[in-house]
Amino acid sequence: MSLDGFIAGKADDVERLHEWILDFKTGIFKKSEILNELFERTGAIVAGRRVYDITSGWGGNHPIRGVPVYVLSHDIPENVPQGGTVFSFVSEGIEVAIREAKESAGDKDVYVLGGAAVAQQCLEASLLDEIQVHIAPVLLTEGIRLFDHFGSECIQLEPIRALESHGTTHLRYRIIK
């Protein structure tokens, strides 16, 4: 996320936000404690259809290998890329997507990766235990905001961790219910 709260630029540009994860010239993931932890702790992923479409279904192979991806969508795409990732398309709403992902994840975490709309729906439905944001040193000034459209109720957070890696600040908060 940019310092001014955007998770994508106006043309869905995310490269400047994800430089801590990936060397875009080589396509090789960068080594970091945060990324290693994410890969180890994730047991299932919930993504939105827009993110799925923008990434072309990660070519059938989400970078977190062997982890099922639950895509919140009104319909199943005609062509689902073949690969190592099992995709499930959930049209019954965010509660069902999270429940199914939790069942698959077992004792591991469900990672809500799927863009602003999915994160906002999870927060609105009180389905998240924690929020982790990665603040890139950039002001995008426009694009898609992560924390938007919540209504007027305050969401209280408890800081868990703050780390710096590859010029990006990684913040983790527990949601106080």
Helices and strands as residue ranges (DSSP letters): E 6-8, G 15-17, E 22-23, E 28-29, H 33-41, E 42-48, H 49-54, G 56-60, E 69-72, E 87-90, H 94-105, E 109-112, H 115-124, E 130-135, E 144-145, E 157-165, E 168-175
